[in-house]
Amino acid sequence: MILGNKYPPPTRGTLVVWGLMAAFPFGGMTWQVLHHLAGLRRLGFDVWYVEDSDRLVMCPTTFCHTWEYAPNVTYLSKWMDSVGLGNRWVFRPPGNIDSCLGAINLTGLKRLYKEADAVLNLCGAQELRDDHTSIQCLIYMETDPVAMQVAVAKKYMEAIRILDVYDHLFTYGTNLGAPDCLVPIERYQWHHTLPPVCVDWWVNTFSPNSKASLTTIANWKHTGKDVVWNGETWHWSKHYEFLRFINLPLQSSLPLELAVGSISKEERVKLSNHGWRIARSLTDPIEYQEYIKSSIGEFTASKEQYVRSRSGWFSDRSVCYLAAGRPVITQDTGFGNCLPTGEGLFPFATEDEALKAIDSVARDYARHSTAALEIAHEYFDAEVALGEVLSKVGLM
């Protein structure tokens, strides 16, 4: 699959993106990284992708952490080729401080850090080391808000030590700082941003067939990232919120389906008994994309950590649905304070609100499909979203 197109001359400078595409070689993570890389390259920058971490990679077949990185590097090379950036990636094997793989050697990587106009740490994935001190502009791109802000408010020195190094902090928490947001904001200025998407990669030329569902792609259960603030525990696992709406398929005018991983057989049976269609977990990026494009739209819950806090978080998976012209019905996190809702995009807080949104999509699908694509173009198009980031840091 070739996604790359003719890019403009790279006359605006050099950018490095740190991310997790090789470390976690799966659908959603891959699209997240590629949308950033291609978007920045389309804006006229010479864009490099680097993984320079000592964290173990995850095996693409067993899903276990491993020192065996060769399949991950092959995966990385394939997808970088697909966006026309096959000569613009570097991978340093975990625990190896003497060499790296890809387009340049370790000496070249150190020179790249020194000469780059900025380095963007996507997901905060890259730990900072002494050999990163030559970087002239560090940008923290937070895709999962709340935890870091709470850690700073609690005076956790490790979080403060990490964030103090950065020149600019961006977050998908688009409602942080608003009166209705419960996330504490102290010490730092957080700039709001939105997940970028290369809309043309998701163009749909067909309507959903008669067997299609409202779908989503998710891991059912997570552990270890809950946050406690002001005496409340905000869970990071999505299953807590889905269970609040477990009876919804029995009343919905459209079928609801989950392509779900990290779920037990017993939990699958429970969901099926309540009317949910259950699809297998999707890890391949092409299958991930085809699943979204063949759906009626997205219906999904969000993690309590984002919902209860009114963080304004919005999913980079949901933007793929919008770009495919598929309406999105998603649990309300406060994103309606910055995004248009009611056509193509619907927040819900209650079962009744969810059912009304589903009915609206079922009654006038063409209108909501068109609106979804318009929202993707206006708010999430990679050149728009990333152009605003670079304007705020003075690079455009």
C-alpha positions as CSV (number, residue, x, y, z in Angstrom):
1,M,0.0,0.0,0.0
2,I,1.5,3.3,-1.1
3,L,0.2,6.3,0.9
4,G,2.9,8.8,0.0
5,N,2.4,11.5,-2.6
6,K,4.4,14.3,-4.1
7,Y,5.6,16.5,-1.3
8,P,6.7,20.1,-1.6
9,P,10.4,21.0,-1.4
10,P,11.6,20.7,2.2
11,T,12.4,24.4,2.5
12,R,11.0,25.2,5.9
13,G,13.5,23.4,8.1
14,T,14.1,20.1,9.7
15,L,11.9,18.3,12.2
16,V,12.4,15.1,14.2
17,V,9.4,13.1,15.4
18,W,9.8,10.6,18.3
19,G,7.1,8.0,18.6
20,L,6.1,4.4,19.1
21,M,5.5,2.9,15.7
22,A,8.2,0.2,15.9
23,A,7.9,-0.3,19.6
24,F,4.2,-1.0,19.3
25,P,3.7,-2.1,15.7
26,F,-0.1,-2.1,15.6
27,G,-2.9,-0.3,13.7
28,G,-3.9,2.7,15.8
29,M,-0.3,3.6,16.8
30,T,0.9,3.3,13.2
31,W,-1.7,5.6,11.8
32,Q,-1.1,8.1,14.6
33,V,2.6,8.4,13.7
34,L,2.1,8.4,9.9
35,H,-0.5,11.2,10.1
36,H,2.0,13.4,12.0
37,L,4.9,12.5,9.6
38,A,3.1,13.1,6.4
39,G,1.3,16.2,7.7
40,L,4.6,17.8,8.7
41,R,6.2,16.8,5.4
42,R,3.3,18.2,3.4
43,L,3.9,21.5,5.2
44,G,7.3,21.7,3.6
45,F,9.6,20.4,6.4
46,D,12.3,17.8,6.1
47,V,10.8,15.2,8.5
48,W,12.7,12.5,10.3
49,Y,11.2,9.7,12.4
50,V,13.4,8.4,15.3
51,E,13.0,5.8,18.0
52,D,15.8,6.2,20.4
53,S,14.6,4.4,23.5
54,D,15.9,1.7,25.8
55,R,12.4,0.4,26.3
56,L,11.7,-3.1,25.0
57,V,9.7,-3.5,21.9
58,M,6.5,-5.5,21.7
59,C,6.4,-8.6,19.5
60,P,3.9,-8.1,16.7
61,T,2.7,-11.7,16.9
62,T,2.9,-12.6,20.6
63,F,2.2,-9.1,22.0
64,C,4.9,-9.7,24.6
65,H,7.8,-7.3,25.3
66,T,11.0,-8.6,23.8
67,W,14.6,-7.8,23.0
68,E,14.1,-9.3,19.5
69,Y,13.6,-6.1,17.5
70,A,14.3,-7.3,13.9
71,P,10.6,-7.8,13.0
72,N,9.7,-4.4,14.4
73,V,12.4,-2.7,12.3
74,T,11.1,-4.5,9.2
75,Y,7.6,-3.2,10.0
76,L,9.0,0.3,10.5
77,S,10.8,0.3,7.2
78,K,7.8,-0.9,5.3
79,W,5.5,1.8,6.6
80,M,8.0,4.5,6.2
81,D,8.4,3.5,2.6
82,S,4.6,3.6,2.2
83,V,4.6,7.4,3.0
84,G,7.6,8.2,0.8
85,L,10.0,8.6,3.8
86,G,12.0,5.4,3.5
87,N,15.2,7.3,3.8
88,R,14.1,9.3,6.8
89,W,14.0,7.0,9.8
90,V,16.4,5.9,12.5
91,F,16.0,3.1,15.1
92,R,18.4,2.6,18.0
93,P,18.1,-0.9,19.4
94,P,17.2,-1.0,23.1
95,G,20.3,-1.2,25.3
96,N,22.6,-0.4,22.4
97,I,24.5,2.9,22.9
98,D,27.0,2.4,20.1
99,S,25.0,2.1,16.9
100,C,21.6,2.5,15.2
101,L,19.7,1.3,12.2
102,G,18.2,3.2,9.3
103,A,19.3,6.1,7.1
104,I,22.1,7.4,9.3
105,N,24.6,6.2,11.9
106,L,24.9,7.2,15.5
107,T,27.1,10.2,14.6
108,G,24.6,11.3,12.1
109,L,21.8,11.0,14.6
110,K,23.7,13.2,17.0
111,R,24.2,15.8,14.2
112,L,20.5,15.6,13.3
113,Y,19.5,16.4,16.9
114,K,21.8,19.3,16.9
115,E,20.8,20.8,13.6
116,A,17.0,20.1,13.8
117,D,14.7,23.1,14.2
118,A,12.6,21.1,16.6
119,V,12.0,17.7,18.0
120,L,8.4,16.6,18.6
121,N,7.9,14.0,21.3
122,L,4.7,12.3,20.3
123,C,2.9,10.7,23.3
124,G,5.8,11.8,25.4
125,A,7.2,8.4,24.2
126,Q,10.9,9.2,24.3
127,E,12.8,9.4,27.6
128,L,15.3,12.2,27.6
129,R,19.0,11.5,28.0
130,D,22.2,13.6,28.3
131,D,22.9,13.2,24.5
132,H,19.6,15.1,23.8
133,T,20.8,18.3,25.4
134,S,21.9,19.6,22.0
135,I,18.3,19.8,20.8
136,Q,17.4,23.5,20.4
137,C,13.6,23.2,20.6
138,L,11.7,20.4,22.4
139,I,8.0,20.0,21.9
140,Y,5.9,17.7,24.1
141,M,2.8,16.3,22.3
142,E,0.5,14.8,25.0
143,T,-2.1,12.5,23.5
144,D,-3.4,11.3,26.9
145,P,-4.1,14.3,29.2
146,V,-4.9,14.3,32.9
147,A,-2.3,12.1,34.5
148,M,0.6,14.5,34.0
149,Q,-1.3,17.6,35.1
150,V,-2.4,15.8,38.3
151,A,1.1,14.7,38.9
152,V,2.4,18.3,38.6
153,A,-0.4,19.5,41.0
154,K,0.7,16.8,43.5
155,K,4.2,18.1,43.2
156,Y,5.6,14.8,41.9
157,M,9.2,15.8,41.1
158,E,9.7,13.2,38.4
159,A,6.9,14.7,36.3
160,I,8.2,18.2,37.0
161,R,11.7,17.2,36.0
162,I,10.5,15.8,32.7
163,L,8.3,18.7,31.7
164,D,10.8,21.4,32.8
165,V,13.0,20.4,29.9
166,Y,10.5,21.2,27.2
167,D,10.1,24.5,25.4
168,H,6.4,23.9,24.4
169,L,3.7,21.7,25.8
170,F,0.7,20.6,23.7
171,T,-2.2,18.4,24.7
172,Y,-5.3,16.6,23.2
173,G,-7.1,17.9,26.3
174,T,-8.9,20.6,24.5
175,N,-10.9,21.7,27.5
176,L,-8.0,22.0,30.0
177,G,-8.3,25.3,31.8
178,A,-12.1,25.7,31.1
179,P,-14.4,26.5,34.1
180,D,-16.1,23.0,33.8
181,C,-12.8,21.1,33.6
182,L,-11.6,19.4,36.8
183,V,-8.0,18.9,35.7
184,P,-5.7,21.1,37.8
185,I,-3.4,23.3,35.7
186,E,-0.3,24.5,37.6
187,R,3.2,25.6,36.7
188,Y,3.0,25.1,32.9
189,Q,1.1,26.5,29.9
190,W,-0.6,23.8,28.0
191,H,-1.6,24.5,24.4
192,H,-4.6,22.8,23.0
193,T,-4.3,20.7,19.8
194,L,-6.2,18.1,17.9
195,P,-5.3,14.7,16.5
196,P,-4.2,15.2,12.8
197,V,-5.4,13.0,10.0
198,C,-4.5,12.8,6.3
199,V,-8.0,13.0,5.1
200,D,-7.2,11.8,1.6
201,W,-6.0,8.4,2.9
202,W,-9.5,7.6,4.2
203,V,-11.6,8.6,1.2
204,N,-14.7,6.4,1.0
205,T,-16.3,5.8,-2.4
206,F,-19.1,3.5,-1.1
207,S,-21.9,3.4,1.4
208,P,-22.1,0.9,4.2
209,N,-23.7,-2.4,3.3
210,S,-26.9,-3.7,4.9
211,K,-25.0,-5.8,7.4
212,A,-22.8,-2.9,8.7
213,S,-22.7,-1.6,12.3
214,L,-21.8,1.3,14.3
215,T,-18.4,0.1,15.5
216,T,-15.3,1.0,17.4
217,I,-11.8,-0.4,17.9
218,A,-10.6,-0.7,21.5
219,N,-8.9,-2.6,24.2
220,W,-11.5,-3.6,26.8
221,K,-9.4,-3.4,30.0
222,H,-6.3,-1.5,31.1
223,T,-4.5,-1.5,34.5
224,G,-2.0,0.7,36.2
225,K,-2.9,4.2,35.0
226,D,-5.7,5.3,37.3
227,V,-5.4,8.8,38.8
228,V,-6.6,10.0,42.2
229,W,-7.5,13.7,42.6
230,N,-9.4,15.4,45.3
231,G,-10.4,12.1,46.8
232,E,-11.7,10.7,43.5
233,T,-10.3,7.8,41.5
234,W,-10.5,8.4,37.8
235,H,-10.1,5.1,36.0
236,W,-8.1,4.8,32.7
237,S,-9.7,1.5,31.6
238,K,-12.5,1.9,29.1
239,H,-14.6,-1.1,30.2
240,Y,-16.0,0.8,33.2
241,E,-17.7,3.3,30.9
242,F,-18.9,0.7,28.3
243,L,-20.6,-1.2,31.1
244,R,-22.7,1.9,31.9
245,F,-24.2,1.5,28.5
246,I,-24.3,-2.3,28.2
247,N,-28.0,-2.5,27.5
248,L,-27.8,0.0,24.6
249,P,-27.8,-2.5,21.7
250,L,-31.2,-3.9,22.9
251,Q,-32.8,-0.5,22.3
252,S,-30.6,0.9,19.4
253,S,-32.0,1.5,15.9
254,L,-28.6,0.5,14.5
255,P,-26.4,-2.5,15.4
256,L,-23.4,-1.9,17.7
257,E,-20.2,-3.8,17.3
258,L,-16.8,-3.8,19.2
259,A,-13.5,-4.9,17.6
260,V,-12.0,-5.5,21.0
261,G,-8.8,-6.8,22.5
262,S,-7.7,-7.4,26.1
263,I,-11.0,-9.0,27.0
264,S,-11.8,-12.4,28.5
265,K,-14.1,-15.0,27.0
266,E,-16.6,-14.5,29.8
267,E,-16.7,-10.7,29.2
268,R,-17.3,-11.4,25.5
269,V,-20.2,-13.6,26.3
270,K,-21.7,-11.0,28.6
271,L,-21.5,-8.3,25.9
272,S,-23.0,-10.7,23.3
273,N,-25.9,-11.5,25.7
274,H,-26.7,-7.8,25.8
275,G,-26.8,-7.5,22.0
276,W,-23.3,-6.3,21.2
277,R,-21.7,-7.7,18.1
278,I,-18.1,-8.7,18.9
279,A,-15.4,-8.6,16.3
280,R,-11.8,-9.8,16.7
281,S,-9.0,-7.4,17.8
282,L,-7.5,-5.5,14.9
283,T,-3.7,-5.0,14.9
284,D,-2.9,-4.8,11.2
285,P,-3.1,-1.1,10.0
286,I,-4.8,-2.1,6.7
287,E,-7.5,-4.2,8.4
288,Y,-7.9,-1.4,10.9
289,Q,-8.5,1.1,8.1
290,E,-10.8,-1.2,6.1
291,Y,-12.9,-1.9,9.2
292,I,-13.4,1.8,9.8
293,K,-14.3,2.5,6.2
294,S,-16.8,-0.4,6.1
295,S,-18.6,0.8,9.3
296,I,-21.8,2.9,9.4
297,G,-19.9,5.1,11.9
298,E,-18.4,5.0,15.3
299,F,-20.1,4.4,18.6
300,T,-17.8,4.4,21.6
301,A,-17.3,5.1,25.2
302,S,-14.3,7.0,26.6
303,K,-12.1,6.4,29.6
304,E,-13.5,7.7,32.8
305,Q,-10.3,9.7,33.3
306,Y,-11.3,11.8,30.3
307,V,-15.0,11.9,30.9
308,R,-15.2,12.7,34.7
309,S,-12.5,15.3,34.4
310,R,-14.1,17.1,31.4
311,S,-10.7,17.1,29.8
312,G,-11.9,17.7,26.3
313,W,-9.9,14.7,25.0
314,F,-10.7,13.5,21.5
315,S,-9.5,10.3,19.9
316,D,-7.2,9.9,17.0
317,R,-9.2,6.8,16.1
318,S,-12.4,8.9,15.9
319,V,-10.8,11.3,13.5
320,C,-10.2,8.4,11.1
321,Y,-13.9,7.7,11.1
322,L,-14.7,11.3,10.4
323,A,-12.2,11.4,7.6
324,A,-13.9,8.3,6.1
325,G,-17.2,10.2,6.1
326,R,-18.5,8.0,9.0
327,P,-20.4,9.8,11.8
328,V,-19.0,9.6,15.3
329,I,-21.1,9.1,18.4
330,T,-18.7,9.3,21.4
331,Q,-19.0,9.8,25.1
332,D,-18.8,13.5,26.1
333,T,-15.4,14.6,27.5
334,G,-16.1,18.3,27.0
335,F,-14.8,18.4,23.4
336,G,-18.0,20.2,22.3
337,N,-16.4,23.4,23.7
338,C,-14.1,23.5,20.7
339,L,-15.8,21.2,18.0
340,P,-19.1,21.5,16.3
341,T,-21.6,18.8,17.4
342,G,-25.1,17.7,16.4
343,E,-24.3,16.8,12.7
344,G,-21.7,14.2,12.0
345,L,-20.3,14.3,15.5
346,F,-22.4,13.6,18.7
347,P,-21.3,13.7,22.3
348,F,-23.4,11.8,24.8
349,A,-23.5,11.5,28.6
350,T,-26.6,9.4,29.1
351,E,-28.3,6.4,27.5
352,D,-31.1,8.6,26.2
353,E,-28.7,11.0,24.5
354,A,-26.8,8.1,22.9
355,L,-30.1,6.6,21.5
356,K,-31.2,10.0,20.1
357,A,-27.9,10.4,18.4
358,I,-28.1,6.9,16.9
359,D,-31.7,7.6,15.7
360,S,-30.5,10.8,14.1
361,V,-27.8,9.0,12.1
362,A,-30.2,6.3,11.1
363,R,-32.8,8.8,9.8
364,D,-30.5,10.9,7.7
365,Y,-27.3,9.1,7.1
366,A,-26.2,11.1,4.0
367,R,-26.4,14.4,5.9
368,H,-24.4,13.1,8.8
369,S,-21.8,11.4,6.6
370,T,-21.2,14.6,4.7
371,A,-21.0,16.6,8.0
372,A,-18.4,14.1,9.4
373,L,-16.1,14.6,6.4
374,E,-16.5,18.4,6.6
375,I,-15.5,18.3,10.3
376,A,-12.4,16.2,9.4
377,H,-11.4,18.7,6.8
378,E,-11.9,21.8,8.8
379,Y,-10.6,20.8,12.2
380,F,-8.4,17.7,11.9
381,D,-6.7,17.8,8.5
382,A,-3.1,17.2,9.2
383,E,-1.8,20.3,7.6
384,V,-4.4,22.4,9.5
385,A,-3.9,20.8,12.9
386,L,-0.1,20.6,12.7
387,G,0.2,24.0,11.0
388,E,-1.4,25.5,14.1
389,V,1.1,23.7,16.4
390,L,4.1,25.0,14.4
391,S,2.7,28.5,14.2
392,K,2.5,28.6,18.0
393,V,6.1,27.5,18.4
394,G,7.3,30.1,15.8
395,L,8.2,27.7,12.9
396,M,5.5,28.9,10.5
